[in-house]
């Protein structure tokens, strides 16, 4: 089936799956899961270097920036200023200017601070960043982020790491319907059917970390997610049948023996 | 930097520093000995410039300026790299 390539910030990707690198046992497992997922875009976090212990390995020794589009995030930032500083530092690492913007508003839910996210997005777009913002499943916030010049909007399906799946499919459908930039579901996915559902709705892509890294078999779940993205996307393109309350027979009504 | 001006080394930073020869390195006091550039500092720490990024007083130091950028007592220096994240 013919599909258009996944365009993001002027680049095209074959895979519509973006994966995170948090919560894995070690870098070897991270690499194996990323490979199994088929993802071409990989998120990372920016953190202070451990000054006293320099023996630690570097994540980029396992996830080659020449092979993958590295997508630094601003996880843990609670103000626009912190997020902007983090993005500027990330760009200096030499992996390009695509960033996942998140400005957290609340520690328990990890829901975004919508106003601060929009404020940071405006500054970062002006500075030439390709901004992919994590945001609530709020159609108005998504519109404002698109107007601010973000390359995509990334509404959450459910709280980060919750595995609850798509809590508000109707909001998500509205966001997709009105979208002028790609819509990437970010956060809250639990298993493959959640992923397939998002793609069936017409989401352009999906970002997954916890559901893969936290699975009993992360490599197995990475493969399942890859297939779910493909199945969901194909079902979207193929066009599902209308939902009806009553049955419609699939076998001919006539010619039944009596 | 426009809207987010640099710290000038005064105020809250000094409250964490016990000697006048110290900087705040990744949030912890660090003793300076003589004039240090960013390149000197990361060399002394055994780090390679390729995989890190450096900020002095909340302004990123471009890699091309590591050899010339001097660090002064009271400076707030952040050195970061990438870790696993989602």
HADDOCK unambig.tbl for C-alpha pairs under 7 A between the chains (distance, minus, plus):
assign (segid A and resid 20 and name CA) (segid B and resid 85 and name CA) 5.71 0.50 0.50
assign (segid A and resid 20 and name CA) (segid B and resid 86 and name CA) 4.04 0.50 0.50
assign (segid A and resid 21 and name CA) (segid B and resid 84 and name CA) 4.41 0.50 0.50
assign (segid A and resid 21 and name CA) (segid B and resid 85 and name CA) 4.92 0.50 0.50
assign (segid A and resid 21 and name CA) (segid B and resid 86 and name CA) 5.90 0.50 0.50
assign (segid A and resid 22 and name CA) (segid B and resid 84 and name CA) 4.18 0.50 0.50
assign (segid A and resid 22 and name CA) (segid B and resid 85 and name CA) 3.89 0.50 0.50
assign (segid A and resid 22 and name CA) (segid B and resid 86 and name CA) 5.58 0.50 0.50
assign (segid A and resid 43 and name CA) (segid B and resid 85 and name CA) 6.26 0.50 0.50
assign (segid A and resid 43 and name CA) (segid B and resid 86 and name CA) 5.51 0.50 0.50
assign (segid A and resid 44 and name CA) (segid B and resid 82 and name CA) 6.12 0.50 0.50
assign (segid A and resid 44 and name CA) (segid B and resid 83 and name CA) 5.91 0.50 0.50
assign (segid A and resid 44 and name CA) (segid B and resid 84 and name CA) 5.16 0.50 0.50
assign (segid A and resid 44 and name CA) (segid B and resid 85 and name CA) 4.52 0.50 0.50
assign (segid A and resid 44 and name CA) (segid B and resid 86 and name CA) 6.20 0.50 0.50
assign (segid A and resid 45 and name CA) (segid B and resid 82 and name CA) 5.53 0.50 0.50
assign (segid A and resid 45 and name CA) (segid B and resid 83 and name CA) 5.23 0.50 0.50
assign (segid A and resid 45 and name CA) (segid B and resid 84 and name CA) 5.82 0.50 0.50
assign (segid A and resid 45 and name CA) (segid B and resid 85 and name CA) 4.62 0.50 0.50
assign (segid A and resid 46 and name CA) (segid B and resid 80 and name CA) 6.35 0.50 0.50
assign (segid A and resid 46 and name CA) (segid B and resid 81 and name CA) 5.73 0.50 0.50
assign (segid A and resid 46 and name CA) (segid B and resid 82 and name CA) 4.80 0.50 0.50
assign (segid A and resid 46 and name CA) (segid B and resid 83 and name CA) 6.24 0.50 0.50
assign (segid A and resid 47 and name CA) (segid B and resid 80 and name CA) 5.19 0.50 0.50
assign (segid A and resid 47 and name CA) (segid B and resid 81 and name CA) 5.78 0.50 0.50
assign (segid A and resid 47 and name CA) (segid B and resid 82 and name CA) 6.29 0.50 0.50
assign (segid A and resid 47 and name CA) (segid B and resid 83 and name CA) 6.61 0.50 0.50
assign (segid A and resid 48 and name CA) (segid B and resid 26 and name CA) 6.25 0.50 0.50
assign (segid A and resid 48 and name CA) (segid B and resid 78 and name CA) 6.89 0.50 0.50
assign (segid A and resid 48 and name CA) (segid B and resid 79 and name CA) 5.74 0.50 0.50
assign (segid A and resid 48 and name CA) (segid B and resid 80 and name CA) 4.23 0.50 0.50
assign (segid A and resid 48 and name CA) (segid B and resid 81 and name CA) 6.50 0.50 0.50
assign (segid A and resid 49 and name CA) (segid B and resid 79 and name CA) 5.86 0.50 0.50
assign (segid A and resid 49 and name CA) (segid B and resid 80 and name CA) 4.91 0.50 0.50
assign (segid A and resid 49 and name CA) (segid B and resid 81 and name CA) 5.91 0.50 0.50
assign (segid A and resid 59 and name CA) (segid B and resid 82 and name CA) 6.63 0.50 0.50
assign (segid A and resid 59 and name CA) (segid B and resid 83 and name CA) 6.01 0.50 0.50
assign (segid A and resid 59 and name CA) (segid B and resid 84 and name CA) 6.97 0.50 0.50
assign (segid A and resid 88 and name CA) (segid B and resid 60 and name CA) 6.75 0.50 0.50
assign (segid A and resid 89 and name CA) (segid B and resid 53 and name CA) 5.61 0.50 0.50
assign (segid A and resid 89 and name CA) (segid B and resid 54 and name CA) 6.92 0.50 0.50
assign (segid A and resid 89 and name CA) (segid B and resid 60 and name CA) 6.15 0.50 0.50
assign (segid A and resid 92 and name CA) (segid B and resid 53 and name CA) 5.75 0.50 0.50
assign (segid A and resid 92 and name CA) (segid B and resid 62 and name CA) 6.67 0.50 0.50
assign (segid A and resid 93 and name CA) (segid B and resid 50 and name CA) 6.97 0.50 0.50
assign (segid A and resid 93 and name CA) (segid B and resid 51 and name CA) 6.25 0.50 0.50
assign (segid A and resid 93 and name CA) (segid B and resid 52 and name CA) 5.98 0.50 0.50
assign (segid A and resid 93 and name CA) (segid B and resid 53 and name CA) 5.64 0.50 0.50
assign (segid A and resid 209 and name CA) (segid B and resid 86 and name CA) 5.47 0.50 0.50
